[in-house]
Amino acid sequence: MSEDTGAISFARLLKVLIPVALIALAVRYTLPSFEQAAQQELESNMLEKLLGESYAPPAEGVEFTDSDGDLLCDFPADDQCVTPEKLVFTYVGGPEEVDESQTWADLLTALGEATGLPVEYQHYGSLNDQLAAMTAGELHLAGLNTGAVPAAVKGAGFRPVCTLGNEDGSFGYTMKLLAGKAAKDSDQLAGKRFAFTTPDSNSGFKAALIYLMDEKGLLPERDYQWGFTFDHETSVKGLVAGDHDVAPVASDILQRMVSDGEVGEDAYTVVYESERFPPATIGYAHNLAPQLREKITEALTGFAWAGTSVEAKYGSSGVTAFVPVNYKDDWANIRRINEAVAGAKTAK
């Protein structure tokens, strides 16, 4: 009897212990997966927040066709091209209305003399506004930052003509990752406050983001704080003032600020420098009349900088001329970075 009672008690005990053990095992092996899923969702939301601010093409965008493989939108038939009563020019858009008309005054005069048309400067608050205006036929000439060019080409039919370079035909800048007192090398970036410029900027955002993700395994919000300043100079000045710890900026803009005495080289540390990229680029809307396109191109590439308002603004950056560009070749590395950014979006 006692043996039977013991066996029954043990059997009852097993009935209780086995389910408990199974539940414990389930919790042990499924809890990490829930934690991992929660972490992935957090990172996904972070990337959506950060990358979701990129350029959105106009609802009525240009129908992009590329019959010759140059990666640019084909010109319309001649009878579908336009010659506006006046030409409108803009430079890199931003939320703060900075009067750039004086900087470009001499170039606009040269364009007017070459084309026989009045040329006026117009400020736009963002890349979206610029390209919407170009698509609508309200904007004909634009200077865009490097990272915005592929979106402008695909979304608005923008045709790059020239960039800021040197008389020998050379051009290019790098992305410099600057750190203040909080970091002395690229291994000390975790936990810092980053200042990006704009979502469409190559050197002020995209190139830095991909470097941090791919080379350092750092994700925004998870590994560092971030925000947008909307301007390279603002990023540099904020870094020096201690408003943030790290800032990616274009080397040519930094050089100009140092040359002009706006910032000292001892006020920051360069913790990383990228490959070379083409600088800001000037081009026109693809649907301008053929003769007008030719005159614009000749005026831009033949513009003599010496003694002009353009030299006064950009000469301290080390550039001396407008240099012709080839979008297919010169923007290959920019498109690669854009593809990496797009990959980060789809991997969310």
C-alpha positions as CSV (number, residue, x, y, z in Angstrom):
1,M,0.0,0.0,0.0
2,S,2.7,2.4,1.0
3,E,4.7,1.7,-2.2
4,D,1.5,2.3,-4.3
5,T,0.8,5.5,-2.5
6,G,4.3,6.8,-3.1
7,A,4.1,5.9,-6.8
8,I,0.8,7.8,-7.1
9,S,2.2,10.8,-5.2
10,F,5.3,10.9,-7.5
11,A,3.1,10.6,-10.6
12,R,1.0,13.5,-9.3
13,L,4.1,15.5,-8.7
14,L,5.4,14.9,-12.2
15,K,2.0,16.1,-13.6
16,V,2.6,19.4,-11.8
17,L,6.4,19.7,-12.4
18,I,6.5,18.9,-16.1
19,P,4.1,21.7,-17.2
20,V,5.9,24.1,-15.0
21,A,9.3,23.0,-16.4
22,L,7.9,23.4,-20.0
23,I,6.6,26.8,-19.2
24,A,10.0,27.8,-17.7
25,L,11.8,26.5,-20.8
26,A,9.4,28.4,-23.1
27,V,9.9,31.6,-21.2
28,R,13.7,31.1,-21.2
29,Y,13.8,30.7,-25.0
30,T,11.0,33.0,-26.1
31,L,11.7,36.0,-23.8
32,P,15.0,36.8,-25.6
33,S,13.2,36.7,-28.9
34,F,10.5,39.1,-27.6
35,E,13.3,41.4,-26.4
36,Q,15.0,41.2,-29.7
37,A,11.7,41.9,-31.6
38,A,11.1,44.9,-29.3
39,Q,14.7,46.2,-30.0
40,Q,14.2,45.7,-33.8
41,E,10.9,47.6,-33.6
42,L,12.6,50.4,-31.7
43,E,15.4,50.6,-34.3
44,S,12.8,50.4,-37.1
45,N,10.8,53.3,-35.7
46,M,14.0,55.3,-35.2
47,L,15.1,54.8,-38.9
48,E,11.6,55.7,-40.1
49,K,11.8,58.9,-38.0
50,L,15.2,59.8,-39.3
51,L,15.1,58.6,-42.9
52,G,11.5,59.4,-43.5
53,E,12.3,63.1,-43.7
54,S,14.0,62.7,-47.1
55,Y,12.9,64.3,-50.4
56,A,9.4,63.4,-51.6
57,P,8.9,63.9,-55.4
58,P,6.2,66.2,-56.6
59,A,2.8,64.6,-57.2
60,E,3.0,65.8,-60.8
61,G,6.6,64.8,-61.5
62,V,8.5,64.6,-64.7
63,E,8.0,61.5,-66.8
64,F,11.6,60.2,-66.6
65,T,13.0,58.5,-69.8
66,D,16.6,57.7,-70.5
67,S,17.1,56.5,-74.1
68,D,20.9,57.1,-74.3
69,G,21.9,55.6,-71.0
70,D,23.4,58.8,-69.5
71,L,21.1,58.4,-66.5
72,L,19.6,61.8,-67.2
73,C,16.1,62.6,-68.3
74,D,15.8,62.8,-72.1
75,F,15.1,66.3,-73.6
76,P,11.6,66.7,-74.9
77,A,11.0,67.2,-78.6
78,D,12.0,70.7,-79.7
79,D,8.4,71.8,-80.2
80,Q,7.7,70.8,-76.6
81,C,10.6,72.8,-75.1
82,V,10.1,76.3,-73.6
83,T,11.7,79.7,-73.7
84,P,10.4,81.6,-70.6
85,E,10.0,85.4,-70.5
86,K,12.5,85.5,-67.7
87,L,14.9,82.9,-66.0
88,V,14.6,82.2,-62.3
89,F,17.7,81.0,-60.5
90,T,18.0,79.6,-57.0
91,Y,20.7,78.1,-54.8
92,V,20.6,75.5,-52.1
93,G,17.3,75.8,-50.3
94,G,16.8,76.2,-46.5
95,P,14.2,77.2,-44.0
96,E,16.0,80.5,-43.2
97,E,15.7,83.1,-45.9
98,V,19.3,84.1,-46.4
99,D,19.9,86.8,-49.0
100,E,22.1,85.0,-51.6
101,S,21.2,87.3,-54.4
102,Q,24.3,89.5,-53.9
103,T,26.5,86.4,-54.0
104,W,25.2,85.4,-57.4
105,A,24.6,88.9,-58.8
106,D,27.6,88.8,-61.3
107,L,26.7,85.3,-62.5
108,L,23.1,86.3,-63.1
109,T,24.3,89.3,-65.1
110,A,26.4,87.1,-67.2
111,L,23.5,84.6,-67.8
112,G,21.3,87.5,-68.7
113,E,23.8,88.9,-71.2
114,A,24.3,85.4,-72.8
115,T,20.6,84.5,-73.1
116,G,19.1,87.9,-73.7
117,L,16.6,87.2,-70.9
118,P,16.1,88.9,-67.5
119,V,17.4,86.6,-64.7
120,E,16.2,86.9,-61.1
121,Y,17.1,85.1,-57.9
122,Q,14.5,83.3,-55.9
123,H,14.8,81.7,-52.4
124,Y,13.0,78.4,-51.7
125,G,12.6,76.9,-48.2
126,S,13.5,73.4,-49.1
127,L,14.5,71.0,-51.8
128,N,10.9,69.9,-52.2
129,D,9.9,73.5,-52.9
130,Q,12.7,73.9,-55.4
131,L,11.9,70.8,-57.4
132,A,8.2,71.4,-57.3
133,A,8.8,74.8,-58.8
134,M,11.1,73.3,-61.5
135,T,8.5,70.7,-62.3
136,A,5.8,73.4,-62.6
137,G,8.0,75.5,-64.9
138,E,8.5,78.3,-62.4
139,L,12.2,77.6,-61.8
140,H,14.8,77.2,-64.6
141,L,18.3,77.3,-63.1
142,A,19.3,75.8,-59.7
143,G,22.4,75.3,-57.6
144,L,21.8,72.1,-55.5
145,N,23.9,70.4,-52.8
146,T,25.5,67.2,-54.0
147,G,23.2,64.7,-52.2
148,A,20.1,66.3,-53.7
149,V,21.2,66.0,-57.3
150,P,20.0,62.4,-57.9
151,A,16.6,63.2,-56.6
152,A,16.5,66.3,-58.8
153,V,17.5,64.4,-61.9
154,K,14.9,61.7,-61.4
155,G,12.1,63.8,-60.0
156,A,12.3,67.1,-61.8
157,G,14.5,66.5,-64.9
158,F,17.4,68.5,-63.6
159,R,20.4,68.5,-65.9
160,P,23.7,69.2,-64.0
161,V,26.1,71.5,-65.9
162,C,29.0,72.4,-63.7
163,T,30.3,72.4,-60.2
164,L,32.6,74.6,-58.1
165,G,36.2,73.6,-58.9
166,N,39.6,74.8,-60.2
167,E,40.8,76.1,-63.5
168,D,42.7,72.9,-64.1
169,G,39.4,71.0,-64.2
170,S,39.8,69.4,-60.8
171,F,37.0,69.4,-58.2
172,G,35.8,67.6,-55.1
173,Y,35.4,67.8,-51.3
174,T,35.2,65.3,-48.5
175,M,32.9,64.7,-45.5
176,K,34.7,65.5,-42.3
177,L,33.4,64.2,-39.1
178,L,34.2,66.8,-36.5
179,A,34.2,66.3,-32.8
180,G,34.5,68.7,-29.9
181,K,36.0,68.0,-26.5
182,A,33.7,65.0,-25.9
183,A,35.5,62.7,-28.4
184,K,39.1,62.5,-29.7
185,D,38.7,59.6,-32.1
186,S,36.1,57.6,-34.0
187,D,35.9,55.0,-31.2
188,Q,34.5,57.5,-28.8
189,L,31.4,58.4,-30.7
190,A,28.8,56.3,-28.9
191,G,26.5,58.2,-26.6
192,K,27.4,61.6,-28.2
193,R,25.1,64.3,-29.5
194,F,25.2,64.5,-33.3
195,A,24.3,67.5,-35.5
196,F,23.3,66.6,-39.1
197,T,22.5,69.3,-41.6
198,T,19.5,68.3,-43.8
199,P,18.1,64.9,-44.8
200,D,19.1,65.4,-48.4
201,S,22.7,66.4,-47.7
202,N,25.4,64.0,-48.6
203,S,28.3,65.2,-46.5
204,G,26.0,66.7,-43.8
205,F,23.9,63.5,-43.3
206,K,23.9,60.5,-45.6
207,A,27.6,59.7,-45.9
208,A,28.0,60.1,-42.1
209,L,24.9,58.0,-41.3
210,I,26.1,55.1,-43.5
211,Y,29.7,55.3,-42.1
212,L,28.4,55.2,-38.6
213,M,26.1,52.2,-39.3
214,D,28.4,50.1,-41.5
215,E,31.8,50.9,-40.0
216,K,31.0,51.6,-36.4
217,G,27.8,49.7,-35.8
218,L,26.1,52.8,-34.4
219,L,22.4,53.6,-34.8
220,P,20.9,57.0,-34.1
221,E,18.8,57.1,-30.8
222,R,20.0,53.7,-29.8
223,D,23.7,54.7,-29.8
224,Y,23.6,58.5,-30.1
225,Q,21.3,61.5,-30.0
226,W,20.7,63.5,-33.2
227,G,19.1,66.6,-34.7
228,F,19.2,68.7,-37.8
229,T,20.7,72.2,-38.0
230,F,19.8,72.8,-41.7
231,D,23.2,74.4,-42.4
232,H,26.9,73.3,-42.4
233,E,28.1,76.6,-40.8
234,T,25.5,76.3,-38.1
235,S,26.7,72.8,-37.3
236,V,30.3,73.9,-37.0
237,K,29.4,76.9,-34.9
238,G,27.2,74.8,-32.7
239,L,30.0,72.3,-32.2
240,V,32.4,75.0,-31.1
241,A,29.8,76.4,-28.8
242,G,29.2,73.0,-27.2
243,D,25.6,72.7,-28.4
244,H,26.5,69.2,-29.7
245,D,29.4,66.9,-29.6
246,V,29.9,65.7,-33.2
247,A,29.0,67.2,-36.6
248,P,29.6,65.9,-40.2
249,V,30.4,68.8,-42.6
250,A,31.7,69.4,-46.1
251,S,35.4,70.1,-46.1
252,D,35.2,73.0,-48.5
253,I,32.7,74.9,-46.3
254,L,34.9,74.1,-43.2
255,Q,38.0,75.4,-45.1
256,R,36.2,78.6,-46.0
257,M,35.1,79.2,-42.4
258,V,38.7,78.6,-41.2
259,S,40.1,80.9,-43.9
260,D,37.6,83.6,-43.0
261,G,38.5,83.4,-39.4
262,E,35.0,82.2,-38.3
263,V,36.5,79.1,-36.5
264,G,39.9,78.0,-35.4
265,E,41.4,74.7,-36.4
266,D,42.2,74.0,-32.7
267,A,38.4,74.2,-31.9
268,Y,37.7,70.7,-33.2
269,T,39.1,67.3,-34.0
270,V,38.6,65.5,-37.3
271,V,37.8,61.9,-36.3
272,Y,37.0,60.7,-39.8
273,E,37.4,61.9,-43.4
274,S,35.6,60.3,-46.4
275,E,36.4,59.7,-50.0
276,R,36.0,62.7,-52.3
277,F,32.6,63.9,-53.7
278,P,31.5,66.4,-56.3
279,P,30.6,69.8,-54.6
280,A,27.3,71.7,-55.1
281,T,26.2,71.8,-58.7
282,I,24.5,74.2,-61.0
283,G,22.2,73.0,-63.8
284,Y,18.9,73.7,-65.6
285,A,15.5,72.3,-66.3
286,H,15.5,69.7,-69.0
287,N,12.7,71.2,-71.0
288,L,14.4,74.5,-71.9
289,A,14.8,75.3,-75.6
290,P,18.0,73.8,-77.2
291,Q,19.5,77.2,-78.0
292,L,18.8,78.5,-74.5
293,R,20.4,75.4,-73.0
294,E,23.5,75.9,-75.0
295,K,23.8,79.6,-74.1
296,I,23.3,78.8,-70.4
297,T,26.0,76.1,-70.5
298,E,28.5,78.4,-72.3
299,A,27.8,81.2,-69.8
300,L,28.3,79.0,-66.8
301,T,31.5,77.2,-68.0
302,G,33.0,80.3,-69.5
303,F,32.3,82.5,-66.4
304,A,35.5,84.2,-65.2
305,W,35.5,84.3,-61.4
306,A,38.2,86.9,-60.8
307,G,36.9,90.0,-59.1
308,T,33.3,88.8,-59.0
309,S,30.7,88.4,-56.3
310,V,31.1,84.6,-56.7
311,E,34.8,84.7,-56.0
312,A,34.2,87.0,-53.0
313,K,31.9,84.3,-51.5
314,Y,33.6,81.1,-52.4
315,G,37.2,82.0,-53.3
316,S,38.4,81.3,-49.7
317,S,37.2,77.7,-50.1
318,G,40.0,77.2,-52.7
319,V,37.7,77.0,-55.8
320,T,38.3,79.3,-58.7
321,A,36.0,78.2,-61.6
322,F,32.9,76.4,-62.7
323,V,34.0,73.0,-64.0
324,P,31.8,70.8,-66.3
325,V,30.5,67.6,-64.8
326,N,29.3,64.2,-66.0
327,Y,26.4,63.0,-63.9
328,K,26.8,59.3,-64.7
329,D,30.4,59.2,-63.7
330,D,30.9,61.9,-61.2
331,W,27.8,61.0,-59.1
332,A,28.5,57.2,-59.0
333,N,29.6,57.3,-55.3
334,I,26.7,59.6,-54.4
335,R,24.2,57.1,-55.9
336,R,25.9,54.3,-54.0
337,I,25.4,56.1,-50.7
338,N,21.8,56.8,-51.6
339,E,21.3,53.1,-52.4
340,A,22.7,52.3,-49.0
341,V,20.3,54.7,-47.3
342,A,17.4,53.2,-49.3
343,G,18.6,49.8,-48.2
344,A,18.5,50.9,-44.6
345,K,14.9,52.0,-45.1
346,T,13.8,48.7,-46.6
347,A,15.6,46.8,-43.9
348,K,13.6,48.3,-41.2
